[in-house]
Amino acid sequence: MLREKSSKANNGSSNAGKSTGGAKQVPVRKKSTGNWNPDWEPFAKLDPAWTEKVMAMAIAPAVAGALDAKTIELIGIALDASCTNMYAPGVRRHIQRAIKAGATREEIIAVLQLTSLQGLHSMCLAGPILLEEIEAREKRAG
């Protein structure tokens, strides 16, 4: 599932993990899925076999058929819009695909609203600490 990033055609055998005399390898899935984040490029250069496995794992739910295309894209929106990812090109790509798969504006908004709740944990963590510190300061002052 790898191809050399050179003008030579790959002979069909996988060169994953093997030296190619300087030829760069990138996962074939990079083009086939359209879900490539350029930030992954260093991993693809350092360990193309590992990167290919990660890409295969990432697309497995979409190709398994257990979920319809619209649901897969809505989940993709949530993952890329999450506070731990915030990957705008992916959000845009998944929104476009979700609309094409029949998602409504309201469904996409609902996904974004649910995704935004991940950040709520910051308040759940910090709010009680703030209240404790305010109470402790008042006790010291009073």
C-alpha positions in Angstrom: 0.0 0.0 0.0 3.0 2.3 -0.3 4.3 4.1 -3.4 7.6 5.7 -4.0 7.6 9.5 -4.2 9.7 9.5 -7.4 9.2 9.2 -11.1 9.8 5.5 -11.1 6.7 3.3 -11.0 6.3 1.0 -8.1 6.6 -2.6 -9.2 3.7 -3.6 -6.9 5.7 -4.9 -4.1 5.6 -3.2 -0.7 8.7 -1.5 0.4 7.4 -0.8 3.8 10.2 -0.5 6.3 12.9 -1.1 3.6 15.5 1.3 2.4 14.8 2.6 -1.1 18.1 4.4 -1.6 16.7 7.8 -0.7 13.4 7.6 -2.5 10.6 8.9 -0.2 7.6 6.7 0.4 4.2 7.9 1.3 1.1 5.9 2.1 -1.1 5.2 -0.9 -4.1 6.1 1.3 -2.9 9.6 1.2 -4.5 10.0 -2.2 -7.1 7.3 -2.1 -9.0 8.7 1.0 -8.4 12.4 0.6 -8.0 12.5 4.4 -4.4 13.4 4.6 -3.1 16.0 7.1 0.2 17.5 5.9 1.3 17.4 9.5 1.6 13.6 9.2 4.2 13.9 6.4 7.2 13.6 8.8 5.8 10.3 10.2 5.2 9.0 6.6 8.9 9.8 5.8 10.3 8.4 9.1 8.1 5.2 9.2 5.9 4.7 6.2 4.8 1.2 7.3 3.6 2.5 10.6 1.9 5.4 8.9 0.1 3.1 6.5 -1.1 1.0 9.4 -2.5 4.1 11.2 -4.2 5.2 8.0 -5.7 1.7 7.5 -7.0 1.8 11.1 -8.4 5.3 10.7 -10.4 4.4 7.6 -11.6 0.9 8.8 -14.9 2.1 10.2 -15.7 4.0 7.0 -15.0 1.0 4.7 -16.5 -1.6 7.0 -20.1 -0.6 6.1 -21.5 -0.6 9.6 -22.1 3.1 9.5 -23.5 5.1 6.6 -21.5 7.8 4.9 -23.4 10.7 6.5 -22.7 9.3 10.0 -19.0 8.7 9.2 -18.7 12.4 8.0 -20.6 13.7 11.1 -18.2 11.8 13.3 -15.3 13.2 11.2 -16.6 16.7 11.9 -16.7 16.1 15.6 -13.2 14.6 15.7 -11.6 17.4 13.6 -13.5 20.2 15.4 -12.7 18.8 18.9 -10.7 21.0 21.2 -7.9 18.4 21.1 -7.7 18.5 17.3 -9.0 21.7 15.9 -8.0 20.8 12.3 -9.9 23.3 10.1 -9.1 21.7 6.7 -10.5 18.4 8.0 -13.6 20.1 9.4 -14.2 21.7 6.1 -13.7 18.5 4.2 -16.0 16.5 6.5 -18.7 19.2 6.4 -18.6 19.2 2.6 -18.9 15.4 2.5 -21.6 15.4 5.1 -23.7 17.8 3.1 -23.1 15.7 0.0 -24.2 12.7 1.9 -27.5 14.4 2.9 -26.7 15.9 6.3 -28.8 18.9 7.2 -27.5 22.2 8.6 -29.3 21.3 11.9 -27.5 18.0 12.1 -24.1 19.6 11.5 -24.8 22.3 14.1 -25.9 19.7 16.6 -22.6 17.9 16.1 -20.6 21.1 16.6 -22.6 21.9 19.7 -22.0 18.5 21.2 -18.3 18.7 20.2 -18.0 22.1 22.0 -19.0 20.4 25.3 -15.5 18.8 25.4 -14.2 22.2 26.5 -16.7 22.3 29.3 -14.4 20.0 31.3 -12.1 22.9 31.8 -14.8 24.7 33.7 -15.7 21.6 35.6 -12.1 21.2 36.7 -11.2 24.9 37.4 -14.6 26.2 38.7 -14.4 24.2 42.0 -10.7 25.1 42.5 -11.6 28.8 42.0 -14.4 28.6 44.6 -12.1 26.9 47.0 -9.4 29.5 46.6 -11.9 32.4 46.9 -13.2 30.8 50.1 -9.7 30.3 51.5 -8.8 33.9 50.7 -11.9 35.1 52.5 -11.1 33.0 55.6 -7.6 34.4 55.7 -8.9 38.0 55.3 -11.8 37.6 57.6 
